[in-house]
Amino acid sequence: MAVWDDLVGQDRVAAQLTAAARDADALVTAASEAADTSAGESMAALASSSRMTHAWLFTGPPGSGRATAARAFAAALQCVSPDRALGGAPGCGFCDGCHTALVGTHADVEVVRTDMLSIGVKETRDLVRRAQLSPAGGRWQVIVMEDADRLTEGAGNVLLKAVEEPAPRTVWLLCAPSLEDVLPTIRSRCRLLTLSTPSVDAVADVLVRRDGIDPELAASAARATQGHIGRARRLATDERARARRAAVLKLPLRVDDVGGCLKAAQELIDAAAEDAKQMAEEVDAKETEELRAALGAAAGTGGRLPRGTAGAMKELQDRQKRRATRTQRDSLDLALTELTGFYRDVLALQLGSQVALANTDVRDALERIASGSKAERTLRRIEAITACRQALDSNVAPLLAVEAMTMALRAG
């Protein structure tokens, strides 16, 4: 299986990356043979016409596979398959270079993702220092930053210097939802690749073929998430996720009075908090115990920490709190996305559009809302959900933002 097989509905992007990986392979091969002047001149000629460059920016809507494309390209750059000498494209998916890059154990591939609200200056400086090193054993030093849109302004300025003056064998692969999420000075120095949302049929097919999911359930999950691969897989495999979605889609029927609005808002906040709590229970205890052991605490949760280590524990607790905040916000954002999809279906019914409905499993509720209001009111409701998301991004108290939204949904 080639490394590109996980890219769903992105044939154009896969072709561009395959061509760049071929040129990258030729550059490394020429560099290793550049013992004499003629070989060096040949390498310079290759570099001037290469489709390979030192910095790439992968953009596309959520679920399009930005990070998957970046990791696949990183694996292709490290490919050591003997088939390359026979004209095969790098990225076989089976060799040691491809395999270790894909599973995250390759010494020269650093994948950066954050479960915090932002990526700060300190973490970025550490990455920049690593980027100046020569590859330890692979063909390139590759830095994959899956959340480049979460760089603070200071961190972006630190990264800019590294992208402006890259080490000879270092490649930066940055991922962000859109161009506007990255500093103009950074994006102007990157080669842009834009991914599109995969079709519902393509997502359903990959769920059946790769994950062994029942075809009917796969089709339902793909349709409900409108081509978001990660959300579709979770919806198809997690009963709890399906129950939470069902609860969210009942909200439009519960905002007939002020009391219903406030109760629905509180339940939405509580559900997001519960998601954050469940993730914390799975991760925080393990992290805390591992740090206690590393600091030399006695075995068991009651063991005393050595003197001078309280600061490290406090730093971990602060990080865990920030992660819980991000988890709660992500859960709320997902609920708001599903609400937007609900009203989008309502609008399609009101306008007599032939577009396929995403939420066919609640068609009765869609028709009830559609028949009881006009398209203008539906558009205002969609605007209210958008305003709630913007308020949450501006650090408005979540309960206040959601209560304002539910009241606006009632007013229409």
N, C-alpha and C positions, 0 to 999 in steps of 0.2 A: 504494500500500500504506500503510494507516494505521499509526501508530506502535505500536498495540496488537497488531498481527498476530504479533509475536514472543512474546506472552504465551500460553503453551501451557496450555490447560485452566484459565484464570483469568478466566472471563467476568464473575463478580461483581466482582472487583477492577477489571477494565477499566471496568465500568459506573460504579463509584464514582469512579474517577480521571477519567473523561470528564466526569461531572457537576461535579467540582471544577474541572477545566480550563475549563469553560464559565463558571463563576462567577468564576474568576480573570481570564478574558478580559474579562468585564463590568466587573470592578473596575478594571482598567487603562484600559479605554475611558472609564469614568466619570471616572477621575482626570485623564485627558488633556483632558476637556471641562469640568472643574470650574473654569471661569473666573469663574462667578457663584455667588451663594449657593445658588440652587435646585439647581444641579448638585452642589455640595458636600453639600447635605442628601441628595440622591439617592444619592450615593456612600456616605454614612454608613449609609443604610438598606440598601443592597446589602451592605455589610460585615457588618452585624448579622445578616443572614439567610443569609450565604454558606456554601456547603459547602467553601470554600477556607480553609486555615489555613496558618500560617507554618512548621510543623514536622510531619513525618510519620515514622512508624516502620514499615518493611516487615519483617515477620517470616515465617518459613516454613522448612521443612526444606531441607537442602542440595539444590540442583538444582531447586527450585520456581520459580526465576526472580525472586528478590527484586531483584537489581541490574538485571535487564532491565526490570522494572516501574518502578523508580525512574528509569531513563534515559528510558523512554518518557514518563513523566509530565513530566520535565524538558523533553523536546522539545515536548510539547503546550503547556506553559506559554510556550514561545518561538514558537509557531506564528504565522505572519503570512499565512496563506492568505486570499485575498479571499473564499473561500466562507464564512468566518465571518460576514460581513455578511448573507449570505443564509440564515443559520440552520444552517450546517454546524458540526460539532463541531471544536474545535481538535485538532491532531494528525494533519494530513493525511499527513505523511510525505514530502511532495515539496517543500514550500517551503524557502526558504533557512534559516529558523529551525529547522525540524524536522531538515533534513539535517545542518546543522553541529552541532546538539546531539547527534544520534545518532552521528556519526563522531568527536566529541570535539574539534571546532575552534571551537565557539561561545565568544565572549569572555566571556559571562555564565553559563556552565555549567562548574563545576569538579567533576570526578569524582575522588574520593579513594579509592584502593585501595592496599593495602600488600602487599609480598612479604616483609615482616619479621614478627617474632613479635608486635609491638605497635605502636600509634600513640602517640607521646609528646607531652609538653606543648608542645615547641617547634613541631612541625608543626601542632598544634591551635591554638596562638596565631596562627600565620600565617593559618590558615583564618578564625579569628574576625575578624582585621583585614580580610581580604578581604570578609567578610560585611557589614561596616559600610558598604561602598561602594554607591553607587547603580549601577544597571545601566548599562554602557557604551553599549550600543546596543539590547539586547534589552528584553523586557517585564518580566522578573524577574531577580534575581541568585539563581542556584540552586546549592546545594552538595550534591552527592551523595556520601555517605560509605558505600561498599560494605562496609566492615569495622568498623562501629561497635562490634562486640563485642570488638575488639582495642584499644580505648582503655584506657590505663592509668587508674588512679583519679585521678591528678592531671590527666590530659588530659580526663577526663570532667567534672571540676569546672570546668575552663576552658570547655568546651563548654556547660555548664549556664548560665553567665552569658549567653552569646549567645542561647540558646534562650529564656531568661526575658525578655530585653529585645531582641527582634529589630528589625532595621532594617525600615522600612515595606515595601520591595519585595524582601526576602530570604526565600528558602524553603530550609529544611533538609530533606533526604531521607536518613534514616538506615536502614541495612539491618543486620539481625542475625538469627541463627537463631531466637531466642526472646526473650520479654520479659525473662527472667531474665538475659540476657546484657548488658543495658543498665541503668545506674544508675536506681533507682526515681524519683529526682528529675527525670531527663531524660525517661523514658518517660511520666511523668504530665503532661508538657507537650507531648506529641506525639499526633497522631491515628494510631491503630493500624490497619494493614491486614495481615491474616493470609492468606498464600498457602498453598495445599495442594499436595501432590505430584501432578503430572499423571498421568493414566492411561497405562499402557504403550502402548495403541493411539494415544493422542494424540501421544506422543513419537515413535513409529514413523512416524506420518503426517507430522510436521513434518520428520523426517530425509529422507524420500522426497521431499516436496514442495519443501523449501527447499534441501536439500543434495545432491539427486540421488543418494542412496544406494540401492543395490539393496534392494527391499522385504524380501527374506528376511533380509539382513544387518541392515537397520534394525530389524526385529522382534526379532531375536536380541539386538541391543545394547540395545534398550529394555527387553526382558524381563530381561536380566542385570543392568542397573543400576536396575531397579525405578522407572522414571520420572525418573531424574536426567538432565536434558537435556544438560548439559555432558559428563558422563561417557559418556553414550550416544553422543554425536557423536564423542568421542575414540576410543571403542572401535570404532566403525564405520569410522573413517578412518585409524587408526594400527595397523599390524601389530604394532609393538613393544608397544603397550598390550595387545593381545590375547594376545601371548606371555607377558607378565608376569602377566596374570590367570590364564592356564592354569597357570602355575607355582605361583601362590598356592593354587589349588584342588586341587593335588596334595598339599599339606602335610598334610591330615588322614590321608592314607594312609601317611605317612612317620614317624609318631610312635609306632611300635610299641615302640621301645626308647630308652634314654637317649641313646645315640649319635645315633640318628636325630633326636631332639628338638633336641639341641645343633647338629647340622649344619643342620637346617631353619631354626633361629633365625638362625644366622650367614648363611645364604643370603638370608633375608628382609632382614636389615640391609644386606648387601652390595648387594642390588638397589635399596634405597632410596638408598644412598650413590651408586650409579651414576646414578640419576635426577638427584640433586643435581649430580653432576659434569657430566653432559651439559648441564643447564641453564646451569651456570656457564660451560662452554666456549662456549655460544652467546651469552651476554650479557656476561660479565666482561671479556673481551678488548676488546670494542667500547667498553664504558664506560671502561676504563682508557685506551685510546688517545685517546678523545674528551677526557677530562680532561687528559691530557698536552698535547694540542694547545691546549686552552683556557688552560693554565698557561704556554704558551710554550716547551714542550720542543722540541728539534730533532726533525725528522721521523724516524720509525722507532722501534722499541721500545728501541733502545740510546741514544737521545738523552738528554742530561743535563737534569734539571729545574732551573729557576732557584732561587736561594736563597730560603728562606722558604716553599716550597710543599710541603715534605714532609708537613706536617700534613694538607693536603687529600687527598693520596694515601693517608695512613694512615686517614683517615676513610672513604674509599671502600672500602678493603680490609676494614675492620671491618664496613661495611654489607654487603659481598658475603659475608662469613662468616656474618652473621646470616641473610641470605637463603638460603644453602646449608643452614643448620640448619632453617629453616622448610620448605624444599623436601623435605628428608629426612623430617621429621615428617609432612608432608602425604602423602608417598608411603607411609609406614608406615601412616598412618591409613586410606588407601584400601585397602591390603592387609587390614587388620583388618576393615574394612567388608565386604569381599568374603568373608572367612572367616565373619563373622557371618551373611551371606546363605546361605552353604553349610550351616551348622548349622541355620539356620531352615528350610531345605528338608528337612533330615534330620528335624527335629522334626515337620514337616507330614506326612511319610511315616509316622512312628512313631505319630502320633495319628490317622491316617486322614483328615486334613483335606482338604477340597475346594479349598483355596486353590491358585492357580496357582503352580507352581514357577518360581523365577528362573533356576536353573542346569540347565536341561534338557539342555544339551550334555554334562554329566558325570553323567547320571542313574545310570549303573552304579556310580559311586563313592558317590553318595548312598544308593542301595539297600544297598550293601555295609556302609556305616557304620550305617545305620538298622537293619539286621537283626542287627548284631553288638553292639548296646547298647540301653539303655532310654532312654525320654524323660527320666528324671531325670538321667542322665549327660549327655545333650545339653544340658539346661538349665545344668548346672554348667560345661560347656565354653563356652557363650555368656557366662556370668558371668565366666569366666576371660579371655575376649577383652575384655569391658568393663573389667575390672580392669587389664588391660594398657594400654588407652587412657587410663585415669585416671592410671596411673603415669607414662606419657609426658607427660601434661599437668602433672604435678608435677615434671618434670625429672629423673626417674629415668633412669639410664644406659640407652639404648635396648636394648643387647644383653642386659642383666640382665632388663629387663622382658619382652622377647620370649622369652628362655629360660625364665623362670618360667611364661609362658603356654603354651609348647609342652609343658612338663612337666605342667602342669595338663590340657592336652588329652589327653595320654597316660593320665593317671589317671582322667579322666572323672568 
